[in-house]
């Protein structure tokens, strides 16, 4: 991701398959807000421009080992 505070757009460059799919779908649904700007079939990289205010990400602290184990056990015990 790039840009500075004055830019009206956020530039996103990613190889992440899930993020590429989500951004591609979003760009097709909302072309006035988000556009795919490039794709490299050799590397699988895609680039998008999206208006500021419509894209966000969050950083979370890593889980403790105890919390990971508890979540794993809860997932295993959950009915499928």
PDB file with SEQRES, HELIX, SHEET and CRYST1 records, atoms N, CA, C and O in Angstrom:
SEQRES   1 A   80  UNK UNK UNK UNK UNK UNK UNK UNK UNK UNK UNK UNK UNK          
SEQRES   2 A   80  UNK UNK UNK UNK UNK UNK UNK UNK UNK UNK UNK UNK UNK          
SEQRES   3 A   80  UNK UNK UNK UNK UNK UNK UNK UNK UNK UNK UNK UNK UNK          
SEQRES   4 A   80  UNK UNK UNK UNK UNK UNK UNK UNK UNK UNK UNK UNK UNK          
SEQRES   5 A   80  UNK UNK UNK UNK UNK UNK UNK UNK UNK UNK UNK UNK UNK          
SEQRES   6 A   80  UNK UNK UNK UNK UNK UNK UNK UNK UNK UNK UNK UNK UNK          
SEQRES   7 A   80  UNK UNK                                                      
HELIX    1 AA1 UNK A   17  UNK A   29  1                                  13    
HELIX    2 AA2 UNK A   65  UNK A   77  1                                  13    
SHEET    1 AA1 3 UNK A   9  UNK A  14  0                                        
SHEET    2 AA1 3 UNK A  45  UNK A  51 -1                                        
SHEET    3 AA1 3 UNK A  34  UNK A  40 -1                                        
CRYST1    1.000    1.000    1.000  90.00  90.00  90.00 P 1           1          
ATOM      1  N   UNK A   1       0.847  -1.161   0.000  1.00  0.00           N  
ATOM      2  CA  UNK A   1       0.000   0.000   0.000  1.00  0.00           C  
ATOM      3  C   UNK A   1       0.892   1.223   0.000  1.00  0.00           C  
ATOM      4  O   UNK A   1       1.982   1.227   0.572  1.00  0.00           O  
ATOM      5  N   UNK A   2       0.413   2.236  -0.640  1.00  0.00           N  
ATOM      6  CA  UNK A   2       1.254   3.411  -0.720  1.00  0.00           C  
ATOM      7  C   UNK A   2       0.440   4.681  -0.757  1.00  0.00           C  
ATOM      8  O   UNK A   2      -0.783   4.661  -0.619  1.00  0.00           O  
ATOM      9  N   UNK A   3       1.140   5.793  -0.947  1.00  0.00           N  
ATOM     10  CA  UNK A   3       0.507   7.088  -1.022  1.00  0.00           C  
ATOM     11  C   UNK A   3       0.925   7.932   0.162  1.00  0.00           C  
ATOM     12  O   UNK A   3       1.647   7.490   1.056  1.00  0.00           O  
ATOM     13  N   UNK A   4       0.440   9.174   0.135  1.00  0.00           N  
ATOM     14  CA  UNK A   4       0.701  10.030   1.280  1.00  0.00           C  
ATOM     15  C   UNK A   4      -0.616  10.637   1.727  1.00  0.00           C  
ATOM     16  O   UNK A   4      -1.667  10.345   1.157  1.00  0.00           O  
ATOM     17  N   UNK A   5      -0.560  11.473   2.737  1.00  0.00           N  
ATOM     18  CA  UNK A   5      -1.772  12.004   3.345  1.00  0.00           C  
ATOM     19  C   UNK A   5      -2.604  12.855   2.386  1.00  0.00           C  
ATOM     20  O   UNK A   5      -3.816  12.964   2.568  1.00  0.00           O  
ATOM     21  N   UNK A   6      -1.983  13.464   1.367  1.00  0.00           N  
ATOM     22  CA  UNK A   6      -2.716  14.332   0.443  1.00  0.00           C  
ATOM     23  C   UNK A   6      -3.456  13.556  -0.637  1.00  0.00           C  
ATOM     24  O   UNK A   6      -4.432  14.057  -1.196  1.00  0.00           O  
ATOM     25  N   UNK A   7      -3.008  12.346  -0.938  1.00  0.00           N  
ATOM     26  CA  UNK A   7      -3.651  11.549  -1.982  1.00  0.00           C  
ATOM     27  C   UNK A   7      -5.091  11.228  -1.607  1.00  0.00           C  
ATOM     28  O   UNK A   7      -5.408  11.009  -0.438  1.00  0.00           O  
ATOM     29  N   UNK A   8      -5.947  11.203  -2.607  1.00  0.00           N  
ATOM     30  CA  UNK A   8      -7.339  10.830  -2.402  1.00  0.00           C  
ATOM     31  C   UNK A   8      -7.547   9.326  -2.556  1.00  0.00           C  
ATOM     32  O   UNK A   8      -8.609   8.798  -2.227  1.00  0.00           O  
ATOM     33  N   UNK A   9      -6.511   8.642  -3.062  1.00  0.00           N  
ATOM     34  CA  UNK A   9      -6.594   7.211  -3.314  1.00  0.00           C  
ATOM     35  C   UNK A   9      -5.550   6.458  -2.506  1.00  0.00           C  
ATOM     36  O   UNK A   9      -4.483   6.985  -2.190  1.00  0.00           O  
ATOM     37  N   UNK A  10      -5.873   5.236  -2.184  1.00  0.00           N  
ATOM     38  CA  UNK A  10      -4.908   4.311  -1.587  1.00  0.00           C  
ATOM     39  C   UNK A  10      -4.529   3.331  -2.687  1.00  0.00           C  
ATOM     40  O   UNK A  10      -5.403   2.779  -3.356  1.00  0.00           O  
ATOM     41  N   UNK A  11      -3.240   3.112  -2.878  1.00  0.00           N  
ATOM     42  CA  UNK A  11      -2.758   2.166  -3.876  1.00  0.00           C  
ATOM     43  C   UNK A  11      -2.415   0.868  -3.152  1.00  0.00           C  
ATOM     44  O   UNK A  11      -1.616   0.860  -2.216  1.00  0.00           O  
ATOM     45  N   UNK A  12      -3.026  -0.227  -3.596  1.00  0.00           N  
ATOM     46  CA  UNK A  12      -2.813  -1.532  -2.962  1.00  0.00           C  
ATOM     47  C   UNK A  12      -2.181  -2.464  -3.982  1.00  0.00           C  
ATOM     48  O   UNK A  12      -2.693  -2.622  -5.091  1.00  0.00           O  
ATOM     49  N   UNK A  13      -1.072  -3.079  -3.607  1.00  0.00           N  
ATOM     50  CA  UNK A  13      -0.385  -4.065  -4.445  1.00  0.00           C  
ATOM     51  C   UNK A  13      -0.252  -5.321  -3.608  1.00  0.00           C  
ATOM     52  O   UNK A  13       0.355  -5.297  -2.538  1.00  0.00           O  
ATOM     53  N   UNK A  14      -0.829  -6.442  -4.101  1.00  0.00           N  
ATOM     54  CA  UNK A  14      -0.850  -7.637  -3.270  1.00  0.00           C  
ATOM     55  C   UNK A  14      -0.702  -8.914  -4.080  1.00  0.00           C  
ATOM     56  O   UNK A  14      -1.070  -8.981  -5.253  1.00  0.00           O  
ATOM     57  N   UNK A  15      -0.151  -9.927  -3.417  1.00  0.00           N  
ATOM     58  CA  UNK A  15      -0.101 -11.294  -3.940  1.00  0.00           C  
ATOM     59  C   UNK A  15      -1.092 -12.185  -3.191  1.00  0.00           C  
ATOM     60  O   UNK A  15      -1.305 -13.333  -3.580  1.00  0.00           O  
ATOM     61  N   UNK A  16      -1.695 -11.672  -2.128  1.00  0.00           N  
ATOM     62  CA  UNK A  16      -2.588 -12.431  -1.264  1.00  0.00           C  
ATOM     63  C   UNK A  16      -3.858 -12.805  -2.027  1.00  0.00           C  
ATOM     64  O   UNK A  16      -4.620 -11.929  -2.438  1.00  0.00           O  
ATOM     65  N   UNK A  17      -4.084 -14.106  -2.216  1.00  0.00           N  
ATOM     66  CA  UNK A  17      -5.198 -14.584  -3.030  1.00  0.00           C  
ATOM     67  C   UNK A  17      -6.547 -14.115  -2.498  1.00  0.00           C  
ATOM     68  O   UNK A  17      -7.383 -13.646  -3.270  1.00  0.00           O  
ATOM     69  N   UNK A  18      -6.770 -14.234  -1.205  1.00  0.00           N  
ATOM     70  CA  UNK A  18      -8.041 -13.823  -0.625  1.00  0.00           C  
ATOM     71  C   UNK A  18      -8.278 -12.319  -0.813  1.00  0.00           C  
ATOM     72  O   UNK A  18      -9.378 -11.908  -1.181  1.00  0.00           O  
ATOM     73  N   UNK A  19      -7.270 -11.514  -0.566  1.00  0.00           N  
ATOM     74  CA  UNK A  19      -7.415 -10.065  -0.724  1.00  0.00           C  
ATOM     75  C   UNK A  19      -7.639  -9.701  -2.186  1.00  0.00           C  
ATOM     76  O   UNK A  19      -8.441  -8.816  -2.487  1.00  0.00           O  
ATOM     77  N   UNK A  20      -6.934 -10.379  -3.106  1.00  0.00           N  
ATOM     78  CA  UNK A  20      -7.138 -10.113  -4.538  1.00  0.00           C  
ATOM     79  C   UNK A  20      -8.581 -10.388  -4.943  1.00  0.00           C  
ATOM     80  O   UNK A  20      -9.193  -9.590  -5.654  1.00  0.00           O  
ATOM     81  N   UNK A  21      -9.125 -11.518  -4.491  1.00  0.00           N  
ATOM     82  CA  UNK A  21     -10.505 -11.870  -4.827  1.00  0.00           C  
ATOM     83  C   UNK A  21     -11.479 -10.845  -4.271  1.00  0.00           C  
ATOM     84  O   UNK A  21     -12.411 -10.429  -4.959  1.00  0.00           O  
ATOM     85  N   UNK A  22     -11.266 -10.441  -3.032  1.00  0.00           N  
ATOM     86  CA  UNK A  22     -12.161  -9.477  -2.406  1.00  0.00           C  
ATOM     87  C   UNK A  22     -12.101  -8.128  -3.100  1.00  0.00           C  
ATOM     88  O   UNK A  22     -13.135  -7.503  -3.337  1.00  0.00           O  
ATOM     89  N   UNK A  23     -10.889  -7.672  -3.430  1.00  0.00           N  
ATOM     90  CA  UNK A  23     -10.754  -6.381  -4.105  1.00  0.00           C  
ATOM     91  C   UNK A  23     -11.298  -6.437  -5.526  1.00  0.00           C  
ATOM     92  O   UNK A  23     -11.909  -5.473  -5.989  1.00  0.00           O  
ATOM     93  N   UNK A  24     -11.089  -7.544  -6.222  1.00  0.00           N  
ATOM     94  CA  UNK A  24     -11.610  -7.687  -7.580  1.00  0.00           C  
ATOM     95  C   UNK A  24     -13.137  -7.634  -7.562  1.00  0.00           C  
ATOM     96  O   UNK A  24     -13.747  -6.947  -8.382  1.00  0.00           O  
ATOM     97  N   UNK A  25     -13.748  -8.354  -6.637  1.00  0.00           N  
ATOM     98  CA  UNK A  25     -15.202  -8.325  -6.505  1.00  0.00           C  
ATOM     99  C   UNK A  25     -15.677  -6.913  -6.162  1.00  0.00           C  
ATOM    100  O   UNK A  25     -16.646  -6.425  -6.744  1.00  0.00           O  
ATOM    101  N   UNK A  26     -15.007  -6.266  -5.234  1.00  0.00           N  
ATOM    102  CA  UNK A  26     -15.374  -4.905  -4.819  1.00  0.00           C  
ATOM    103  C   UNK A  26     -15.251  -3.937  -5.991  1.00  0.00           C  
ATOM    104  O   UNK A  26     -16.113  -3.079  -6.181  1.00  0.00           O  
ATOM    105  N   UNK A  27     -14.180  -4.071  -6.780  1.00  0.00           N  
ATOM    106  CA  UNK A  27     -13.979  -3.158  -7.919  1.00  0.00           C  
ATOM    107  C   UNK A  27     -15.058  -3.343  -8.983  1.00  0.00           C  
ATOM    108  O   UNK A  27     -15.421  -2.389  -9.671  1.00  0.00           O  
ATOM    109  N   UNK A  28     -15.566  -4.558  -9.119  1.00  0.00           N  
ATOM    110  CA  UNK A  28     -16.639  -4.813 -10.086  1.00  0.00           C  
ATOM    111  C   UNK A  28     -17.975  -4.282  -9.578  1.00  0.00           C  
ATOM    112  O   UNK A  28     -18.800  -3.810 -10.360  1.00  0.00           O  
ATOM    113  N   UNK A  29     -18.184  -4.360  -8.275  1.00  0.00           N  
ATOM    114  CA  UNK A  29     -19.440  -3.886  -7.696  1.00  0.00           C  
ATOM    115  C   UNK A  29     -19.468  -2.366  -7.547  1.00  0.00           C  
ATOM    116  O   UNK A  29     -20.525  -1.745  -7.659  1.00  0.00           O  
ATOM    117  N   UNK A  30     -18.295  -1.768  -7.292  1.00  0.00           N  
ATOM    118  CA  UNK A  30     -18.224  -0.334  -7.026  1.00  0.00           C  
ATOM    119  C   UNK A  30     -17.107   0.313  -7.853  1.00  0.00           C  
ATOM    120  O   UNK A  30     -16.118   0.781  -7.287  1.00  0.00           O  
ATOM    121  N   UNK A  31     -17.250   0.346  -9.176  1.00  0.00           N  
ATOM    122  CA  UNK A  31     -16.170   0.851 -10.035  1.00  0.00           C  
ATOM    123  C   UNK A  31     -15.862   2.341  -9.840  1.00  0.00           C  
ATOM    124  O   UNK A  31     -14.770   2.788 -10.188  1.00  0.00           O  
ATOM    125  N   UNK A  32     -16.788   3.101  -9.298  1.00  0.00           N  
ATOM    126  CA  UNK A  32     -16.514   4.520  -9.057  1.00  0.00           C  
ATOM    127  C   UNK A  32     -15.585   4.723  -7.858  1.00  0.00           C  
ATOM    128  O   UNK A  32     -14.972   5.781  -7.714  1.00  0.00           O  
ATOM    129  N   UNK A  33     -15.484   3.709  -7.002  1.00  0.00           N  
ATOM    130  CA  UNK A  33     -14.688   3.802  -5.782  1.00  0.00           C  
ATOM    131  C   UNK A  33     -13.371   3.044  -5.887  1.00  0.00           C  
ATOM    132  O   UNK A  33     -12.361   3.464  -5.323  1.00  0.00           O  
ATOM    133  N   UNK A  34     -13.384   1.927  -6.610  1.00  0.00           N  
ATOM    134  CA  UNK A  34     -12.226   1.028  -6.639  1.00  0.00           C  
ATOM    135  C   UNK A  34     -11.990   0.521  -8.054  1.00  0.00           C  
ATOM    136  O   UNK A  34     -12.915   0.054  -8.719  1.00  0.00           O  
ATOM    137  N   UNK A  35     -10.735   0.619  -8.512  1.00  0.00           N  
ATOM    138  CA  UNK A  35     -10.381   0.129  -9.838  1.00  0.00           C  
ATOM    139  C   UNK A  35      -9.131  -0.744  -9.760  1.00  0.00           C  
ATOM    140  O   UNK A  35      -8.177  -0.434  -9.046  1.00  0.00           O  
ATOM    141  N   UNK A  36      -9.162  -1.839 -10.511  1.00  0.00           N  
ATOM    142  CA  UNK A  36      -7.951  -2.635 -10.671  1.00  0.00           C  
ATOM    143  C   UNK A  36      -7.078  -1.876 -11.654  1.00  0.00           C  
ATOM    144  O   UNK A  36      -7.545  -1.494 -12.727  1.00  0.00           O  
ATOM    145  N   UNK A  37      -5.820  -1.652 -11.305  1.00  0.00           N  
ATOM    146  CA  UNK A  37      -4.932  -0.866 -12.154  1.00  0.00           C  
ATOM    147  C   UNK A  37      -3.870  -1.701 -12.847  1.00  0.00           C  
ATOM    148  O   UNK A  37      -3.289  -1.255 -13.837  1.00  0.00           O  
ATOM    149  N   UNK A  38      -3.602  -2.912 -12.345  1.00  0.00           N  
ATOM    150  CA  UNK A  38      -2.573  -3.737 -12.980  1.00  0.00           C  
ATOM    151  C   UNK A  38      -2.712  -5.172 -12.484  1.00  0.00           C  
ATOM    152  O   UNK A  38      -3.241  -5.431 -11.403  1.00  0.00           O  
ATOM    153  N   UNK A  39      -2.224  -6.088 -13.300  1.00  0.00           N  
ATOM    154  CA  UNK A  39      -2.158  -7.499 -12.916  1.00  0.00           C  
ATOM    155  C   UNK A  39      -0.962  -8.111 -13.629  1.00  0.00           C  
ATOM    156  O   UNK A  39      -0.765  -7.884 -14.823  1.00  0.00           O  
ATOM    157  N   UNK A  40      -0.173  -8.878 -12.912  1.00  0.00           N  
ATOM    158  CA  UNK A  40       0.988  -9.546 -13.480  1.00  0.00           C  
ATOM    159  C   UNK A  40       0.748 -11.047 -13.440  1.00  0.00           C  
ATOM    160  O   UNK A  40       0.886 -11.663 -12.383  1.00  0.00           O  
ATOM    161  N   UNK A  41       0.389 -11.655 -14.584  1.00  0.00           N  
ATOM    162  CA  UNK A  41       0.096 -13.089 -14.579  1.00  0.00           C  
ATOM    163  C   UNK A  41       1.299 -13.955 -14.205  1.00  0.00           C  
ATOM    164  O   UNK A  41       1.130 -15.072 -13.716  1.00  0.00           O  
ATOM    165  N   UNK A  42       2.495 -13.454 -14.427  1.00  0.00           N  
ATOM    166  CA  UNK A  42       3.689 -14.246 -14.085  1.00  0.00           C  
ATOM    167  C   UNK A  42       3.880 -14.369 -12.578  1.00  0.00           C  
ATOM    168  O   UNK A  42       4.230 -15.439 -12.079  1.00  0.00           O  
ATOM    169  N   UNK A  43       3.650 -13.275 -11.852  1.00  0.00           N  
ATOM    170  CA  UNK A  43       3.868 -13.299 -10.401  1.00  0.00           C  
ATOM    171  C   UNK A  43       2.580 -13.460  -9.614  1.00  0.00           C  
ATOM    172  O   UNK A  43       2.615 -13.801  -8.431  1.00  0.00           O  
ATOM    173  N   UNK A  44       1.433 -13.217 -10.259  1.00  0.00           N  
ATOM    174  CA  UNK A  44       0.159 -13.287  -9.558  1.00  0.00           C  
ATOM    175  C   UNK A  44      -0.178 -12.029  -8.793  1.00  0.00           C  
ATOM    176  O   UNK A  44      -1.174 -11.989  -8.071  1.00  0.00           O  
ATOM    177  N   UNK A  45       0.636 -11.004  -8.941  1.00  0.00           N  
ATOM    178  CA  UNK A  45       0.413  -9.749  -8.238  1.00  0.00           C  
ATOM    179  C   UNK A  45      -0.706  -8.948  -8.920  1.00  0.00           C  
ATOM    180  O   UNK A  45      -0.806  -8.930 -10.147  1.00  0.00           O  
ATOM    181  N   UNK A  46      -1.531  -8.298  -8.122  1.00  0.00           N  
ATOM    182  CA  UNK A  46      -2.566  -7.404  -8.637  1.00  0.00           C  
ATOM    183  C   UNK A  46      -2.463  -6.075  -7.907  1.00  0.00           C  
ATOM    184  O   UNK A  46      -2.047  -6.012  -6.750  1.00  0.00           O  
ATOM    185  N   UNK A  47      -2.854  -5.007  -8.614  1.00  0.00           N  
ATOM    186  CA  UNK A  47      -2.828  -3.677  -8.027  1.00  0.00           C  
ATOM    187  C   UNK A  47      -4.188  -3.022  -8.183  1.00  0.00           C  
ATOM    188  O   UNK A  47      -4.875  -3.202  -9.188  1.00  0.00           O  
ATOM    189  N   UNK A  48      -4.558  -2.262  -7.169  1.00  0.00           N  
ATOM    190  CA  UNK A  48      -5.839  -1.579  -7.133  1.00  0.00           C  
ATOM    191  C   UNK A  48      -5.646  -0.175  -6.581  1.00  0.00           C  
ATOM    192  O   UNK A  48      -4.751   0.076  -5.774  1.00  0.00           O  
ATOM    193  N   UNK A  49      -6.502   0.737  -7.034  1.00  0.00           N  
ATOM    194  CA  UNK A  49      -6.628   2.051  -6.414  1.00  0.00           C  
ATOM    195  C   UNK A  49      -8.025   2.115  -5.824  1.00  0.00           C  
ATOM    196  O   UNK A  49      -9.004   1.767  -6.484  1.00  0.00           O  
ATOM    197  N   UNK A  50      -8.113   2.562  -4.576  1.00  0.00           N  
ATOM    198  CA  UNK A  50      -9.406   2.671  -3.899  1.00  0.00           C  
ATOM    199  C   UNK A  50      -9.453   4.008  -3.164  1.00  0.00           C  
ATOM    200  O   UNK A  50      -8.466   4.442  -2.569  1.00  0.00           O  
ATOM    201  N   UNK A  51     -10.611   4.647  -3.216  1.00  0.00           N  
ATOM    202  CA  UNK A  51     -10.761   5.925  -2.529  1.00  0.00           C  
ATOM    203  C   UNK A  51     -10.530   5.746  -1.037  1.00  0.00           C  
ATOM    204  O   UNK A  51     -10.962   4.763  -0.435  1.00  0.00           O  
ATOM    205  N   UNK A  52      -9.839   6.718  -0.456  1.00  0.00           N  
ATOM    206  CA  UNK A  52      -9.632   6.692   0.993  1.00  0.00           C  
ATOM    207  C   UNK A  52     -10.984   6.691   1.686  1.00  0.00           C  
ATOM    208  O   UNK A  52     -11.946   7.287   1.200  1.00  0.00           O  
ATOM    209  N   UNK A  53     -11.043   6.041   2.784  1.00  0.00           N  
ATOM    210  CA  UNK A  53     -12.273   5.961   3.555  1.00  0.00           C  
ATOM    211  C   UNK A  53     -13.050   4.685   3.290  1.00  0.00           C  
ATOM    212  O   UNK A  53     -13.966   4.353   4.043  1.00  0.00           O  
ATOM    213  N   UNK A  54     -12.697   3.958   2.226  1.00  0.00           N  
ATOM    214  CA  UNK A  54     -13.407   2.733   1.893  1.00  0.00           C  
ATOM    215  C   UNK A  54     -12.565   1.487   2.130  1.00  0.00           C  
ATOM    216  O   UNK A  54     -13.057   0.371   1.961  1.00  0.00           O  
ATOM    217  N   UNK A  55     -11.329   1.655   2.513  1.00  0.00           N  
ATOM    218  CA  UNK A  55     -10.446   0.521   2.779  1.00  0.00           C  
ATOM    219  C   UNK A  55      -9.832   0.733   4.152  1.00  0.00           C  
ATOM    220  O   UNK A  55      -9.397   1.835   4.487  1.00  0.00           O  
ATOM    221  N   UNK A  56      -9.801  -0.334   4.943  1.00  0.00           N  
ATOM    222  CA  UNK A  56      -9.138  -0.245   6.240  1.00  0.00           C  
ATOM    223  C   UNK A  56      -8.511  -1.594   6.560  1.00  0.00           C  
ATOM    224  O   UNK A  56      -8.871  -2.616   5.977  1.00  0.00           O  
ATOM    225  N   UNK A  57      -7.601  -1.582   7.461  1.00  0.00           N  
ATOM    226  CA  UNK A  57      -7.022  -2.819   7.958  1.00  0.00           C  
ATOM    227  C   UNK A  57      -6.772  -2.622   9.440  1.00  0.00           C  
ATOM    228  O   UNK A  57      -6.686  -1.497   9.932  1.00  0.00           O  
ATOM    229  N   UNK A  58      -6.661  -3.712  10.123  1.00  0.00           N  
ATOM    230  CA  UNK A  58      -6.411  -3.621  11.551  1.00  0.00           C  
ATOM    231  C   UNK A  58      -5.231  -4.492  11.906  1.00  0.00           C  
ATOM    232  O   UNK A  58      -4.995  -5.535  11.295  1.00  0.00           O  
ATOM    233  N   UNK A  59      -4.513  -4.055  12.880  1.00  0.00           N  
ATOM    234  CA  UNK A  59      -3.397  -4.822  13.414  1.00  0.00           C  
ATOM    235  C   UNK A  59      -3.829  -5.353  14.770  1.00  0.00           C  
ATOM    236  O   UNK A  59      -4.361  -4.619  15.602  1.00  0.00           O  
ATOM    237  N   UNK A  60      -3.595  -6.616  14.973  1.00  0.00           N  
ATOM    238  CA  UNK A  60      -3.947  -7.212  16.253  1.00  0.00           C  
ATOM    239  C   UNK A  60      -2.707  -7.823  16.878  1.00  0.00           C  
ATOM    240  O   UNK A  60      -1.801  -8.292  16.189  1.00  0.00           O  
ATOM    241  N   UNK A  61      -2.693  -7.806  18.167  1.00  0.00           N  
ATOM    242  CA  UNK A  61      -1.566  -8.398  18.882  1.00  0.00           C  
ATOM    243  C   UNK A  61      -1.631  -9.913  18.740  1.00  0.00           C  
ATOM    244  O   UNK A  61      -2.721 -10.484  18.690  1.00  0.00           O  
ATOM    245  N   UNK A  62      -0.490 -10.561  18.677  1.00  0.00           N  
ATOM    246  CA  UNK A  62      -0.491 -12.021  18.597  1.00  0.00           C  
ATOM    247  C   UNK A  62      -1.154 -12.629  19.839  1.00  0.00           C  
ATOM    248  O   UNK A  62      -1.043 -12.097  20.944  1.00  0.00           O  
ATOM    249  N   UNK A  63      -1.832 -13.733  19.633  1.00  0.00           N  
ATOM    250  CA  UNK A  63      -2.474 -14.450  20.745  1.00  0.00           C  
ATOM    251  C   UNK A  63      -1.416 -15.183  21.555  1.00  0.00           C  
ATOM    252  O   UNK A  63      -0.389 -15.616  21.032  1.00  0.00           O  
ATOM    253  N   UNK A  64      -1.697 -15.307  22.839  1.00  0.00           N  
ATOM    254  CA  UNK A  64      -0.804 -16.105  23.680  1.00  0.00           C  
ATOM    255  C   UNK A  64      -0.996 -17.575  23.324  1.00  0.00           C  
ATOM    256  O   UNK A  64      -2.011 -17.956  22.741  1.00  0.00           O  
ATOM    257  N   UNK A  65      -0.029 -18.379  23.675  1.00  0.00           N  
ATOM    258  CA  UNK A  65      -0.125 -19.823  23.415  1.00  0.00           C  
ATOM    259  C   UNK A  65      -1.341 -20.410  24.135  1.00  0.00           C  
ATOM    260  O   UNK A  65      -2.021 -21.282  23.595  1.00  0.00           O  
ATOM    261  N   UNK A  66      -1.612 -19.938  25.337  1.00  0.00           N  
ATOM    262  CA  UNK A  66      -2.760 -20.425  26.098  1.00  0.00           C  
ATOM    263  C   UNK A  66      -4.060 -20.100  25.356  1.00  0.00           C  
ATOM    264  O   UNK A  66      -4.948 -20.948  25.264  1.00  0.00           O  
ATOM    265  N   UNK A  67      -4.174 -18.898  24.836  1.00  0.00           N  
ATOM    266  CA  UNK A  67      -5.382 -18.503  24.108  1.00  0.00           C  
ATOM    267  C   UNK A  67      -5.523 -19.294  22.802  1.00  0.00           C  
ATOM    268  O   UNK A  67      -6.628 -19.689  22.428  1.00  0.00           O  
ATOM    269  N   UNK A  68      -4.398 -19.525  22.110  1.00  0.00           N  
ATOM    270  CA  UNK A  68      -4.426 -20.326  20.879  1.00  0.00           C  
ATOM    271  C   UNK A  68      -4.914 -21.745  21.151  1.00  0.00           C  
ATOM    272  O   UNK A  68      -5.743 -22.279  20.415  1.00  0.00           O  
ATOM    273  N   UNK A  69      -4.397 -22.341  22.204  1.00  0.00           N  
ATOM    274  CA  UNK A  69      -4.813 -23.701  22.565  1.00  0.00           C  
ATOM    275  C   UNK A  69      -6.302 -23.732  22.900  1.00  0.00           C  
ATOM    276  O   UNK A  69      -7.018 -24.638  22.473  1.00  0.00           O  
ATOM    277  N   UNK A  70      -6.768 -22.747  23.661  1.00  0.00           N  
ATOM    278  CA  UNK A  70      -8.185 -22.706  24.033  1.00  0.00           C  
ATOM    279  C   UNK A  70      -9.059 -22.551  22.792  1.00  0.00           C  
ATOM    280  O   UNK A  70     -10.098 -23.202  22.694  1.00  0.00           O  
ATOM    281  N   UNK A  71      -8.666 -21.715  21.856  1.00  0.00           N  
ATOM    282  CA  UNK A  71      -9.436 -21.527  20.625  1.00  0.00           C  
ATOM    283  C   UNK A  71      -9.420 -22.797  19.789  1.00  0.00           C  
ATOM    284  O   UNK A  71     -10.436 -23.155  19.192  1.00  0.00           O  
ATOM    285  N   UNK A  72      -8.302 -23.474  19.736  1.00  0.00           N  
ATOM    286  CA  UNK A  72      -8.193 -24.716  18.998  1.00  0.00           C  
ATOM    287  C   UNK A  72      -9.100 -25.780  19.585  1.00  0.00           C  
ATOM    288  O   UNK A  72      -9.802 -26.477  18.852  1.00  0.00           O  
ATOM    289  N   UNK A  73      -9.089 -25.908  20.893  1.00  0.00           N  
ATOM    290  CA  UNK A  73      -9.940 -26.892  21.561  1.00  0.00           C  
ATOM    291  C   UNK A  73     -11.421 -26.566  21.348  1.00  0.00           C  
ATOM    292  O   UNK A  73     -12.228 -27.465  21.109  1.00  0.00           O  
ATOM    293  N   UNK A  74     -11.772 -25.292  21.434  1.00  0.00           N  
ATOM    294  CA  UNK A  74     -13.175 -24.897  21.222  1.00  0.00           C  
ATOM    295  C   UNK A  74     -13.616 -25.221  19.787  1.00  0.00           C  
ATOM    296  O   UNK A  74     -14.742 -25.663  19.561  1.00  0.00           O  
ATOM    297  N   UNK A  75     -12.722 -24.996  18.832  1.00  0.00           N  
ATOM    298  CA  UNK A  75     -13.053 -25.289  17.431  1.00  0.00           C  
ATOM    299  C   UNK A  75     -13.224 -26.789  17.222  1.00  0.00           C  
ATOM    300  O   UNK A  75     -14.114 -27.216  16.488  1.00  0.00           O  
ATOM    301  N   UNK A  76     -12.383 -27.583  17.857  1.00  0.00           N  
ATOM    302  CA  UNK A  76     -12.487 -29.038  17.720  1.00  0.00           C  
ATOM    303  C   UNK A  76     -13.781 -29.564  18.354  1.00  0.00           C  
ATOM    304  O   UNK A  76     -14.369 -30.528  17.864  1.00  0.00           O  
ATOM    305  N   UNK A  77     -14.219 -28.929  19.440  1.00  0.00           N  
ATOM    306  CA  UNK A  77     -15.402 -29.373  20.155  1.00  0.00           C  
ATOM    307  C   UNK A  77     -16.707 -28.876  19.499  1.00  0.00           C  
ATOM    308  O   UNK A  77     -17.779 -29.404  19.793  1.00  0.00           O  
ATOM    309  N   UNK A  78     -16.625 -27.893  18.639  1.00  0.00           N  
ATOM    310  CA  UNK A  78     -17.820 -27.323  18.011  1.00  0.00           C  
ATOM    311  C   UNK A  78     -18.458 -28.307  17.052  1.00  0.00           C  
ATOM    312  O   UNK A  78     -17.757 -28.988  16.303  1.00  0.00           O  
ATOM    313  N   UNK A  79     -19.796 -28.391  17.065  1.00  0.00           N  
ATOM    314  CA  UNK A  79     -20.474 -29.303  16.115  1.00  0.00           C  
ATOM    315  C   UNK A  79     -20.251 -28.839  14.674  1.00  0.00           C  
ATOM    316  O   UNK A  79     -20.181 -27.642  14.396  1.00  0.00           O  
ATOM    317  N   UNK A  80     -20.143 -29.802  13.776  1.00  0.00           N  
ATOM    318  CA  UNK A  80     -19.853 -29.459  12.382  1.00  0.00           C  
ATOM    319  C   UNK A  80     -21.047 -29.582  11.516  1.00  0.00           C  
ATOM    320  O   UNK A  80     -20.967 -29.327  10.314  1.00  0.00           O  
TER     321      UNK A  80                                                      
END                                                                             
